[in-house]
Amino acid sequence: MATAQRLIVIVLFEGVDLLDVTGPPEVFSLVRRESGDDATGYRVVLAAGTTDPVTTAAGVRILPDLTFEQAAAAGGIDTLLVPGAVEPDGGGRVRAVTDPVVVGHVRTLAARARRVASVCVGAHLLAAAGLLDGKRATTHWSTAGQLAAEYPEIEVDADPIFIRAGEVWTGAGISACLDLSLALVAEDFGEELALRVARQLVMYLKRPSGQSQFSVPLEPVSTTRRIEELRHHILRNLSGRLTVPELAAHAHVSERQLVRIFKTELGTTPSAYVESARVELARHRLESGDDTLERIAAACGFGTTDTLVRAFRRRLDTTPTDYRQRFRTVTGARPAAAPTQSPAQAPTQSPARGGAAADAP
């Protein structure tokens, strides 16, 4: 375990999301207490353009500890944490804000930091600073399309709650900042200490990094009535065949037109949407019942357990068995087989992962 506090610099600017700024320090502040060592843990400072109060999106004012220039001059930054901000786009949705001045400071501070992490739409600031080029990254689902459109060189994945790409981490929707922070704690000080911190926060320690940000039925609705009806058709018939030709015939459009409409309205392909919906249904069955993987695979339209496992790995970066172990909600139900890999043996890419071998059919 480390014997010195690690310096975390959190970027502040006008209109920043409040929880993005205040959530992670709540996690970090418990490390020293739970370790029982005053020399262990983190020192968190807030940096802004000036030391004048910064007004957050919630209207709450926060007082910075130092300026960006002072933070850069101080050196020794272990982690640069970059929150985000949004503004209405005029069409009932939001767009991520990327102030060029803030982007410049993020770029400078990142060059002096061992590790960089974004919270929610803070990923847009990292992208604008060139820190995500060629990397896989996530952000809040509401701005994932914007991120992908503006930075095609980034592999944007709107599903996971956080992603690590080397020493650059990106987190998803607002409350996922706690999951991301716990993952950083686990990497720095070990799983056992992170577990104690999670217990103090009364939260689940290790939501897999690949756990979905939101459920398929709750995705933003399409403005096209035909696609809305088709979405409901898919959700009602997940156990059946839902190929592109069959979906196109049901919607009375050509296959090419179907693909184009899905891409425009939902930001994905018909096949990917169907797979996401099937994974969502399988998640609920794993959480609330004790059906075998074979039965779940059949009921959700996967056909075979192999296909179910591959879809879970692709969509959630975990396996059905590991997912059931972590998110089972039925009390007294028959327990699933224990994963073959302990949390301490899990890859450092996500402290939440492990037990992949348990899903061999």
C-alpha positions as CSV (number, residue, x, y, z in Angstrom):
1,M,0.0,0.0,0.0
2,A,1.2,3.5,-0.8
3,T,2.7,5.6,2.0
4,A,2.0,9.0,0.6
5,Q,-1.1,10.9,-0.4
6,R,-1.7,11.1,-4.2
7,L,-2.6,14.5,-5.6
8,I,-5.9,14.7,-7.5
9,V,-6.6,17.9,-9.4
10,I,-10.3,18.4,-10.4
11,V,-11.0,20.9,-13.2
12,L,-13.6,23.6,-12.5
13,F,-15.3,26.0,-14.9
14,E,-18.6,27.9,-15.1
15,G,-21.6,25.7,-15.5
16,V,-19.9,22.5,-14.6
17,D,-22.1,19.7,-13.3
18,L,-22.1,19.7,-9.5
19,L,-22.1,16.0,-8.8
20,D,-19.3,15.5,-11.3
21,V,-17.2,17.7,-9.0
22,T,-18.4,16.7,-5.6
23,G,-19.0,12.9,-6.1
24,P,-15.4,11.7,-6.5
25,P,-14.0,13.6,-3.5
26,E,-16.6,11.8,-1.3
27,V,-15.1,8.5,-2.4
28,F,-11.5,9.6,-2.1
29,S,-12.0,11.2,1.3
30,L,-12.9,7.8,2.8
31,V,-9.7,6.1,1.8
32,R,-7.6,7.6,4.6
33,R,-10.2,6.9,7.2
34,E,-10.8,3.3,6.1
35,S,-7.1,2.6,5.8
36,G,-6.4,3.9,9.4
37,D,-3.3,5.7,8.1
38,D,-3.2,9.5,7.9
39,A,-0.4,9.3,5.3
40,T,-2.4,7.1,2.9
41,G,-5.0,8.3,0.5
42,Y,-5.5,11.3,-1.7
43,R,-5.2,15.1,-1.5
44,V,-7.9,16.7,-3.7
45,V,-7.6,20.2,-5.0
46,L,-10.0,22.2,-7.2
47,A,-8.4,24.2,-10.0
48,A,-10.1,26.9,-12.1
49,G,-9.2,29.9,-14.3
50,T,-9.2,32.1,-11.2
51,T,-9.7,31.6,-7.5
52,D,-13.1,33.3,-7.6
53,P,-16.2,31.2,-6.9
54,V,-17.4,29.0,-9.8
55,T,-21.1,28.7,-10.3
56,T,-22.1,25.1,-11.2
57,A,-25.1,24.0,-13.3
58,A,-27.0,23.4,-10.1
59,G,-26.5,27.0,-9.1
60,V,-24.3,26.1,-6.2
61,R,-21.0,28.0,-6.0
62,I,-17.7,26.3,-5.4
63,L,-14.5,28.0,-4.3
64,P,-11.4,26.8,-6.2
65,D,-8.2,26.0,-4.3
66,L,-5.8,27.3,-7.0
67,T,-5.6,28.5,-10.6
68,F,-4.8,26.3,-13.5
69,E,-1.4,27.9,-13.8
70,Q,-0.6,27.2,-10.2
71,A,-1.7,23.6,-10.5
72,A,0.5,23.1,-13.6
73,A,3.5,24.7,-11.8
74,A,3.0,22.6,-8.7
75,G,3.6,19.4,-10.5
76,G,3.3,16.0,-9.0
77,I,-0.3,15.4,-10.2
78,D,-1.3,11.8,-9.8
79,T,-4.7,12.1,-11.3
80,L,-6.4,14.8,-13.4
81,L,-10.1,14.6,-13.1
82,V,-12.2,16.4,-15.7
83,P,-15.9,16.9,-15.2
84,G,-18.3,18.2,-17.8
85,A,-21.1,20.5,-18.6
86,V,-24.0,20.6,-21.1
87,E,-26.3,23.2,-22.6
88,P,-29.7,22.9,-24.4
89,D,-29.4,22.4,-28.2
90,G,-32.7,24.0,-29.0
91,G,-34.3,20.7,-30.0
92,G,-35.2,19.4,-26.6
93,R,-31.8,17.7,-26.1
94,V,-28.4,18.8,-24.8
95,R,-24.9,19.3,-26.1
96,A,-21.7,19.0,-24.3
97,V,-19.8,22.3,-23.7
98,T,-16.2,22.5,-24.7
99,D,-14.7,25.9,-23.9
100,P,-11.4,26.2,-25.9
101,V,-9.7,28.0,-22.9
102,V,-10.6,25.1,-20.6
103,V,-9.5,22.6,-23.2
104,G,-6.1,24.2,-23.4
105,H,-5.6,24.0,-19.6
106,V,-6.8,20.4,-19.6
107,R,-4.2,19.6,-22.3
108,T,-1.4,21.3,-20.2
109,L,-2.4,19.7,-16.9
110,A,-2.8,16.2,-18.6
111,A,0.8,16.4,-19.7
112,R,1.9,16.8,-16.1
113,A,-0.4,14.0,-14.7
114,R,0.2,10.3,-14.3
115,R,-3.4,9.5,-15.1
116,V,-6.3,11.3,-16.6
117,A,-10.0,10.6,-16.0
118,S,-13.2,12.2,-17.3
119,V,-16.5,12.3,-15.6
120,C,-19.7,12.1,-17.7
121,V,-19.5,14.6,-20.5
122,G,-16.0,15.6,-19.4
123,A,-15.0,13.2,-22.1
124,H,-15.7,15.9,-24.7
125,L,-13.0,18.0,-23.1
126,L,-10.5,15.2,-23.2
127,A,-11.5,14.6,-26.9
128,A,-11.0,18.3,-27.8
129,A,-7.6,18.2,-26.1
130,G,-6.6,15.2,-28.3
131,L,-6.3,12.8,-25.3
132,L,-8.8,10.2,-26.7
133,D,-7.5,9.9,-30.3
134,G,-7.4,6.3,-31.3
135,K,-8.9,5.2,-28.0
136,R,-12.1,3.6,-26.9
137,A,-14.1,5.9,-24.7
138,T,-17.5,6.5,-23.1
139,T,-19.6,9.4,-22.0
140,H,-23.1,10.2,-20.9
141,W,-25.5,8.5,-23.4
142,S,-27.2,11.7,-24.3
143,T,-24.0,13.2,-25.9
144,A,-22.4,10.0,-27.2
145,G,-23.7,10.7,-30.7
146,Q,-22.2,14.2,-30.6
147,L,-18.8,12.8,-29.4
148,A,-18.8,10.2,-32.2
149,A,-19.8,12.7,-34.9
150,E,-17.2,15.4,-33.8
151,Y,-14.3,13.0,-33.2
152,P,-14.6,10.0,-35.6
153,E,-11.1,8.9,-34.6
154,I,-12.4,7.9,-31.2
155,E,-14.2,4.6,-30.7
156,V,-17.2,5.8,-28.8
157,D,-19.1,3.2,-26.7
158,A,-22.1,4.7,-25.0
159,D,-23.0,1.5,-23.1
160,P,-20.3,1.0,-20.3
161,I,-20.3,3.0,-17.1
162,F,-16.5,3.5,-17.4
163,I,-13.7,2.5,-19.7
164,R,-10.0,2.4,-19.2
165,A,-7.6,2.9,-22.1
166,G,-4.1,2.9,-20.7
167,E,-3.8,5.7,-18.3
168,V,-6.9,7.5,-19.6
169,W,-10.2,6.7,-18.1
170,T,-13.6,7.9,-19.2
171,G,-16.8,7.6,-17.1
172,A,-20.4,7.6,-18.1
173,G,-23.6,9.3,-16.8
174,I,-23.3,11.4,-13.7
175,S,-23.7,8.9,-10.8
176,A,-21.2,6.6,-12.6
177,C,-18.5,9.0,-11.2
178,L,-18.7,7.0,-8.0
179,D,-18.1,3.7,-9.8
180,L,-15.2,5.3,-11.6
181,S,-13.7,6.7,-8.4
182,L,-14.0,3.3,-6.7
183,A,-12.2,1.7,-9.6
184,L,-9.4,4.2,-9.2
185,V,-9.2,3.5,-5.5
186,A,-9.1,-0.3,-6.2
187,E,-6.3,0.2,-8.6
188,D,-4.3,2.4,-6.3
189,F,-4.9,0.7,-2.9
190,G,-6.4,-2.7,-3.6
191,E,-9.8,-4.3,-3.7
192,E,-10.2,-4.8,0.0
193,L,-9.9,-1.1,0.9
194,A,-12.1,-0.1,-2.0
195,L,-14.7,-2.5,-0.7
196,R,-14.6,-0.8,2.8
197,V,-15.1,2.5,1.1
198,A,-18.0,1.3,-0.9
199,R,-19.7,-0.1,2.2
200,Q,-19.4,3.3,3.9
201,L,-21.1,4.9,0.8
202,V,-23.8,2.2,0.9
203,M,-23.2,1.3,-2.7
204,Y,-22.3,-1.7,-4.7
205,L,-18.5,-1.9,-5.0
206,K,-17.9,-3.2,-8.4
207,R,-20.5,-2.6,-11.0
208,P,-18.7,-4.1,-14.0
209,S,-17.2,-1.4,-16.2
210,G,-19.3,-2.9,-19.0
211,Q,-22.6,-2.6,-17.2
212,S,-25.1,-0.7,-19.4
213,Q,-25.8,3.0,-18.6
214,F,-29.5,2.5,-19.3
215,S,-32.1,0.0,-20.4
216,V,-33.0,-0.4,-24.1
217,P,-36.7,0.4,-23.5
218,L,-35.7,3.7,-21.9
219,E,-33.6,4.9,-24.8
220,P,-34.6,8.2,-26.3
221,V,-37.6,7.6,-28.5
222,S,-37.5,8.1,-32.2
223,T,-39.3,10.9,-34.0
224,T,-40.4,8.5,-36.7
225,R,-43.6,6.7,-36.0
226,R,-42.7,3.7,-38.2
227,I,-39.4,3.1,-36.2
228,E,-41.2,3.5,-32.9
229,E,-43.7,0.8,-33.9
230,L,-40.8,-1.4,-35.1
231,R,-39.0,-0.9,-31.8
232,H,-42.1,-2.1,-29.9
233,H,-42.4,-5.1,-32.4
234,I,-38.8,-6.0,-31.6
235,L,-39.3,-5.8,-27.8
236,R,-42.5,-8.0,-28.1
237,N,-40.8,-10.7,-30.2
238,L,-37.3,-11.0,-28.9
239,S,-37.5,-14.8,-28.8
240,G,-38.2,-15.0,-32.5
241,R,-36.3,-14.4,-35.7
242,L,-35.5,-10.7,-36.1
243,T,-33.3,-10.5,-39.1
244,V,-32.8,-7.4,-41.2
245,P,-34.9,-8.7,-44.1
246,E,-37.8,-9.7,-41.8
247,L,-37.7,-6.3,-40.0
248,A,-37.6,-4.5,-43.3
249,A,-40.6,-6.5,-44.5
250,H,-42.5,-5.8,-41.3
251,A,-41.8,-2.0,-41.7
252,H,-42.6,-2.1,-45.5
253,V,-39.2,-0.6,-46.4
254,S,-36.2,-1.8,-48.2
255,E,-33.3,-3.3,-46.2
256,R,-31.1,-0.4,-47.1
257,Q,-33.7,2.1,-46.1
258,L,-34.2,0.3,-42.8
259,V,-30.5,0.4,-42.0
260,R,-30.4,4.1,-42.9
261,I,-33.4,5.0,-40.7
262,F,-32.0,3.1,-37.7
263,K,-28.7,4.8,-38.0
264,T,-30.3,8.2,-38.3
265,E,-33.0,7.8,-35.6
266,L,-31.3,5.5,-33.1
267,G,-27.6,5.8,-33.9
268,T,-27.1,2.1,-34.4
269,T,-27.9,-0.7,-36.8
270,P,-31.0,-2.9,-36.7
271,S,-28.9,-6.0,-35.7
272,A,-27.1,-4.1,-33.0
273,Y,-30.3,-2.8,-31.6
274,V,-31.9,-6.3,-31.5
275,E,-28.8,-7.7,-29.7
276,S,-28.9,-4.9,-27.2
277,A,-32.6,-5.5,-26.5
278,R,-31.9,-9.3,-26.1
279,V,-29.1,-8.6,-23.7
280,E,-31.3,-6.3,-21.7
281,L,-34.0,-9.0,-21.4
282,A,-31.3,-11.5,-20.4
283,R,-30.0,-9.2,-17.7
284,H,-33.4,-8.9,-16.1
285,R,-33.9,-12.7,-16.1
286,L,-30.4,-13.2,-14.6
287,E,-31.2,-10.6,-11.9
288,S,-34.6,-11.9,-11.0
289,G,-34.7,-15.6,-11.6
290,D,-32.8,-18.9,-11.5
291,D,-33.4,-20.2,-15.0
292,T,-30.4,-21.9,-16.6
293,L,-28.3,-20.1,-19.2
294,E,-29.8,-22.5,-21.8
295,R,-33.3,-21.4,-21.0
296,I,-32.4,-17.7,-20.9
297,A,-30.6,-18.0,-24.2
298,A,-33.7,-19.6,-25.9
299,A,-36.2,-17.2,-24.3
300,C,-34.2,-14.1,-25.3
301,G,-33.6,-15.2,-28.9
302,F,-29.9,-16.1,-28.7
303,G,-30.5,-19.7,-29.5
304,T,-27.4,-21.1,-27.8
305,T,-25.5,-20.4,-24.7
306,D,-22.4,-19.6,-26.7
307,T,-24.2,-16.8,-28.5
308,L,-25.5,-15.4,-25.2
309,V,-22.0,-15.4,-23.7
310,R,-20.5,-13.7,-26.7
311,A,-23.2,-11.0,-26.7
312,F,-22.6,-10.3,-23.0
313,R,-18.9,-10.1,-23.5
314,R,-19.4,-7.7,-26.4
315,R,-22.1,-5.5,-24.8
316,L,-21.2,-5.6,-21.1
317,D,-17.6,-6.7,-21.0
318,T,-18.6,-9.5,-18.6
319,T,-20.3,-12.9,-18.7
320,P,-23.9,-14.0,-17.8
321,T,-22.7,-16.0,-14.8
322,D,-20.6,-13.2,-13.4
323,Y,-23.4,-10.7,-14.0
324,R,-25.8,-13.0,-12.1
325,Q,-23.4,-13.3,-9.2
326,R,-23.2,-9.5,-8.9
327,F,-26.7,-8.3,-9.5
328,R,-29.0,-11.1,-8.4
329,T,-32.0,-9.6,-6.6
330,V,-34.1,-12.7,-5.7
331,T,-33.6,-13.8,-2.1
332,G,-33.5,-17.5,-1.5
333,A,-33.0,-18.4,-5.2
334,R,-30.6,-21.1,-6.2
335,P,-27.2,-19.5,-6.3
336,A,-25.2,-19.5,-9.5
337,A,-21.9,-21.3,-9.8
338,A,-19.0,-19.4,-8.2
339,P,-16.7,-17.6,-10.6
340,T,-13.4,-19.2,-11.2
341,Q,-11.4,-16.0,-10.8
342,S,-11.3,-14.0,-7.5
343,P,-11.6,-10.2,-7.6
344,A,-8.0,-9.9,-6.5
345,Q,-7.0,-11.9,-9.7
346,A,-9.2,-9.8,-12.0
347,P,-7.5,-7.7,-14.8
348,T,-6.7,-4.2,-13.8
349,Q,-8.6,-2.8,-16.8
350,S,-11.7,-3.0,-14.6
351,P,-11.7,-3.9,-10.9
352,A,-15.2,-5.1,-11.5
353,R,-14.4,-7.9,-13.9
354,G,-13.6,-11.5,-13.2
355,G,-15.1,-15.0,-13.4
356,A,-15.2,-15.1,-17.2
357,A,-14.3,-18.8,-17.3
358,A,-17.4,-19.7,-15.4
359,D,-19.6,-19.3,-18.4
360,A,-18.4,-22.3,-20.4
361,P,-21.6,-23.9,-21.6
